[in-house]
Amino acid sequence: MKPSVNVYKLIRKLQLKASADLDRRVHNDISSALAESEKTELAHSKPNIWRIIMKSPFTKLAVTAAIFIAFGIGVSVGRWSKPTSPPHLLNVTGYTSAVLVHPTTPKAEDSFWRQKALAAMQPRPYTQIQTTKTSLLNAYKQYLKEKHYD
Amino acid sequence: MLEEKLLIWKFNRGSNEVLTTIYERYKHDLVTLATALLSDVSAAEDVVHDVFVSFIKSCGKFRLTGSLRGYLATCVANSARNKNRAIQKHRNLNAEKIDADLPELPDPETCAISTEEERRLLCALQQLPYEQREALILHIYSRMKFKTIAEHQDVSINTALGRYRYALDKLRLVLNGEVKK
């Protein structure tokens, strides 16, 4: 007898059979797992766009490039465009001129408050019309009050 | 190899037939491996069942780098090692009941161990330390390389070779002793 050969062959020849119970358990698990996966597939049937984009390196690169290009265009447009003066500010200027040339206005040309009022009445491009009008009226009221006390 | 790749491709697409095919193709080998490692048929079947459940759960994202048989064998070996640790821990906790808790091979009539020769071999394997038995079975039965076994056991190749050699010598001794009787 050659034991070394026998041991090697014995182990190689070893073949046990899976029991019917194991077969039944595994087949049940396969069926249940597949039923579960079908349910999950139905629940997630709508494709996730972000996942599709991030899956492929090419689309990832393309989306990154598109974002950069859009950002660059936005910056360049914002840099070279000039802010347009709103039309209501022009009306306010006209209105202030009318006030200044009103016959009841006092004639003190270079007084401090007159300069202040003129400065306040200058059109400001980024202020709202209500604010401009209020400040104009306040300045004018202050001017009148000052003149009255003088 | 190409056939296995095709099987995995179909498996990832959720094919029921492929899962059944894979199970039917490898179930006997895996049960044999687990039984040889654990020397307990019911524990071995539990291990194979757990491995297949994990395998089913990986459906859709499974990637095969080597052979499918090797992958499943490694899974069974890992799972058997965990099971063996749990059994050892249980035995240490109940040290008084050691004799009662020793795993026994069931009768050949009731289980799948068909021949007396196989039964003798499994009894002889049971007497080997677990690491030596693992090295021997993985190399001879699962045809794993010593490098892979060493990585699996987290030891050097020389240690894996030494374990294999010791296991072979001891198994020869045990089987020859039985023959002499």
Contacts between the chains, C-beta under 8 A, distances in Angstrom:
chain1	res1	chain2	res2	distance
A	1	B	179	6.8
A	3	B	172	4.6
A	3	B	175	6.3
A	3	B	176	5.2
A	3	B	179	7.9
A	4	B	168	7.6
A	4	B	172	6.4
A	6	B	175	7.1
A	7	B	168	6.5
A	7	B	171	5.4
A	7	B	172	5.7
A	7	B	175	6.5
A	8	B	140	6.2
A	10	B	117	6.7
A	10	B	121	5.1
A	10	B	175	7.8
A	11	B	36	7.7
A	11	B	121	7.0
A	11	B	136	7.3
A	11	B	137	7.0
A	11	B	140	4.4
A	11	B	141	5.4
A	12	B	140	6.4
A	12	B	141	6.8
A	14	B	32	5.5
A	14	B	36	6.5
A	14	B	118	5.9
A	14	B	121	6.4
A	14	B	122	8.0
A	14	B	141	6.6
A	15	B	28	6.1
A	15	B	29	8.0
A	15	B	32	5.8
A	15	B	118	7.9
A	16	B	28	6.7
A	16	B	31	5.3
A	16	B	32	4.4
A	16	B	35	5.4
A	16	B	41	7.5
A	16	B	111	7.9
A	16	B	112	4.5
A	16	B	113	6.0
A	16	B	114	7.7
A	16	B	118	7.1
A	17	B	28	5.7
A	17	B	31	7.1
A	17	B	112	3.9
A	17	B	114	7.4
A	18	B	27	4.3
A	18	B	28	5.9
A	18	B	30	8.0
A	18	B	31	4.6
A	18	B	45	7.0
A	18	B	48	7.1
A	18	B	112	6.9
A	19	B	41	7.8
A	19	B	45	6.3
A	19	B	111	7.0
A	19	B	112	6.1
A	21	B	45	7.3
A	22	B	27	7.3
A	22	B	31	7.1
A	22	B	45	4.5
A	22	B	48	6.5
A	22	B	49	6.1
A	23	B	27	7.4
A	25	B	49	5.4
A	26	B	23	5.6
A	26	B	27	7.6
A	26	B	48	7.9
A	26	B	49	6.0
A	26	B	52	5.1
A	26	B	53	8.0
A	27	B	20	7.2
A	27	B	23	7.8
A	29	B	49	7.5
A	29	B	52	6.8
A	29	B	53	5.4
A	29	B	56	6.1
A	30	B	16	6.7
A	30	B	19	4.9
A	30	B	20	6.5
A	30	B	23	7.3
A	30	B	52	7.9
A	30	B	56	6.1
A	31	B	16	7.6
A	33	B	53	7.9
A	33	B	56	4.4
A	33	B	57	7.0
A	33	B	59	7.0
A	34	B	14	6.6
A	34	B	16	5.3
A	34	B	19	7.6
A	37	B	14	5.5
A	37	B	59	6.4
A	37	B	60	7.5
A	38	B	14	7.8
A	41	B	14	7.8
